[in-house]
Amino acid sequence: MQSSTKKDSIEWKENGWEYRAFGGVSLGAVVWRSRVGQIFEKLKAPDQVLKDDHRSKVLLIDLEGVPYIVKIFVLQKTWWWFRLTSLLFPTIGEIACENAVALNEVGLLTPSPSLLLQKRRFGMVIESLLVYPYLPGRTATIKDAGEIIEFVHRMHDSNWIHRDPHPANFLMTGTGLATIDPVRAKRSRSKYLKAYDVMLMEHDMPAAPALYGKESLGIHYVLAKAGHDFIRFYRKSKKQLRSILGLGKSGNLMNRSRNG
């Protein structure tokens, strides 16, 4: 069965880049081919940098009077693992597109992809950028707990899990709540994973279990909390052990190169 992103998209290659335009023929290759040059020019001097860290860079640009977001998947460029797995599996950008299209199809609002740009070398994707329309609104806060929990509940009812349901990953828009950056979202019927979503929401919104109705999750909620506590204990212990042994994140002795 052909995926919805493949069915409603148009692909082409040019100047070492692979492009996938979404929205059907009328908004596909013809329109976006004429905008590719503008996009690369805008990347040199974006209107605003909304985020810039080791995982991704998010820019606001203007294309012919319309605001767009460009997300640069930094991990695809800097981590060898993401490059290597792109030989066999979808990239972060491809997953983001697939999830966004699928979530919108079941009535869960998230910005729809417009154009995916990817560059390959030796068959591996070494750069990945996603362009999508700017969605006006404000970042959700813990004051919007009710709407956030209800949104996640609807995701679960549609057999989706969020996997990162913190307020900063939601946007209050004029048409209701939207989730942004759904790259970690995943199709699943697992009650354990749904319970894990609720447990994660509890960190920021203590009322989340009660508002969600954790009774419906049964023992899975208890197991999710236990699993999360174990992971936190493991990470803390590993960090302390590295500190005691004088090891950095890479496992090399700290300052060895400095002190010979």
N, C-alpha and C positions, 0 to 999 in steps of 0.2 A: 504493500500500500504506500503510495507516495505521500510524504509529509506535507502538511499545509504550507510550510515555508517554501518548499520546492514548487508546489502547485501554483502558488500565487506570486512567484518571483521570477525574475528574468536575470540570467547570468551572462557575463562576458569577461574577456581578459584583454588587458591593455597595459603596455609599458611595465611589464613585470608584476602587475597587480591583478587580482581576481576580484570581480565586483558582483554583488547580488542586490538587485533593486526589488523592493516590495511594492505591493499595491496594484498588481495587474499591469496590463499593457499600457493603459493610458497614463500611468504614473511610473512606468518602468524605465527601461534602458534609454529611450529617446530623451526623456526629461533629465535623468540623472547623469547621463554621459556628458551633457552640456554643463553640468554643475561640478564635475570632479575637479577641474582646474581651480574653480572658486574655493572648493573645500580645502585643497592643499595650501592655497594662498592664505585663507583664513586661519589655518593652523599656526601660521607664523606669527600672527597677531590677532588672537581671538578677542571677542568683545569682553569676555570675562572668564576667569579660571574658577570653576566651582569646586574642584577637588584636585589634589595632586599628591599622591603618595606612592608607595612601592607596589600597590596592587593595580591602580588605575589613575588616569587623568581625565577629568571631565571638563569640557569647555562649552561655552555658550557662543554661538556664531550667528551671523545674520546672512541669509541667502535670499537675495532679491526681495528684501523687506519682510521675510518670514524668519522668526527665531528657531534655531535648531540646536540640539545638544549633540556634541561629538564625544563619545567615550573611547578613550585609547586604552586598550588592555595591556598595561605595562608588563604584567606577568608573562604574557605571550612573547614578549621581546627579551626579557631578562632571565627567565627560568628555563633551563634546558629541558626539564621534565615536560613542560607544556608544549615545547617545540617537538619533542620526540613523540609524545602521544598523539600529536596532530596527524601523524602518518596513518593512524588507524581509527582514531576517534574524533568526534566533533570538537572544535576549538571552543574556547570560552565565548567568543563572539557568536558562533553558530548556535550554541546552547541558549544564549541570551535571546536570540531571534526566535528560535523554536518555542521557547517558553512564553515569550511575550505574545506571539500570535495565538498560541493555544489558550492562554489565560483569557485573552480578550474574547475568544470564541465561546467560552463558557460564562461570559458576563463579569469577569474579574478585571477591573480596569488597571491597565499598565501602559506606558508609552509604547506605541507600535513602531517597529523598525522601518526605516526608510531605505537605508543603504548600508550594506556591509562591505568593507574593504579589507582584503587580506593579501599579504605578500608572502610568497614561498621561496625557499632556497633548499635545494636537494630534497624536494618533496615535503619539507617541513614548513609550517606557517611560522614566520618569524616576526610578523607584524599584523595586528588586527585592530580595526577601528569600526565603530558602529555609529551611524547617524540616525537620529530620530527627532520628531517634532518636539519643541519645548512645550511642556505641559504646565500652564500657569497654576499656581497654588502656593501653599505654605507647608513647610515641613511639619509633620504631625509631632505632638508631644504627649506626655503621659496624661494630659487633660483629655486627650482623644481616645483614651483606653477603650471605651465602649465600642467605638467605630472600628478600632484596630482589631479587637477580639472578635467582633462580628464578621469582619472581612476574613480573618484567618479561619473562622468556623465555616464560612462559605467555601473557602478553599478546600477544607477537609471534606465537606459534603460533596465536592466535585472531584474527590480523590486526588487532591494536590496537597503537598506540604510546602511550607514557606522556607524553613530552615534558617532564617535569620530575621525573625519577626520583631525587631526593635523599632521604636517609634520613628527614628531617623530614616528608616527604610520605607516610610509611607508619606504620602502627600495628600493634603486636604485640598480638593479642587472644587470648582463651582458645580460639578456634577456628582460629587461624592468622593469617597476615599479611593486612592490609587496606591498600588505598590510600585516602587521604583527599583530598578536594578534586580530583576528576578532571575539572575543567573544561577542562584543556588536553589531555586524552586525545583520541585521534582514530583512527578506523578507517583502516587503511592496510596495503597489502601491500608498500610500498616498502622495499627492503633498505637504501637509503641512510638513511631515517628511523629504521629499527631500529638501524642502526649508530650513528646520532647519539645514540640513547638510551644505548647502551653507552658511547660516548665521554663522555657527561655523567656517567654513573655512575663512570667512572674517576677523575674529579676528587676525589670523596669516598672512593672504594673502589678503590685502585690495582689490586687483583686482579680487578676486574670483567671485563676482556676475556678473561682466561684462564678464569675460572669460567664465563663465558657461552659461550665457544668462538668467538672472533672469526674463526677460520678459516672458519666457515660464512658469514660476511659478505663474505669476499673483499676485492676492491678498494674496496668501498663503505665499509669502515671507514677506510681511508686517506683517501678523499675526504671523509668526515665530519670527520675531524680537521683536514684542510686547510681545509674550509669554516668550521669553528669558529674556527680560528686567524685566518682572514681577517676574520671578524666582530669578533673581539676587537681586532685591529689597527685596523680601521676606526673602532670606537667610541673607542678610545684616542686615535687621531689627531684625530678630530673634537673630542674634549674638549680636547686640547692646543691646537688651532687656535682654538677659542672663547676659551680662556684668553688666548692671545696677542693676539687681536683685541679682547679686553675685552667679549665677548658672553656673555649669559646663555643659559639653556636656550631662551628664547623667541626668541633672535636679536637682542634689543634691547641697546643698549650698557649695560653695568653701571653702576648709580648715575647714569644720565643724569638721571632724575627728581629725584635728590637734589642733583646738582650743577648742574642747569639746563643 
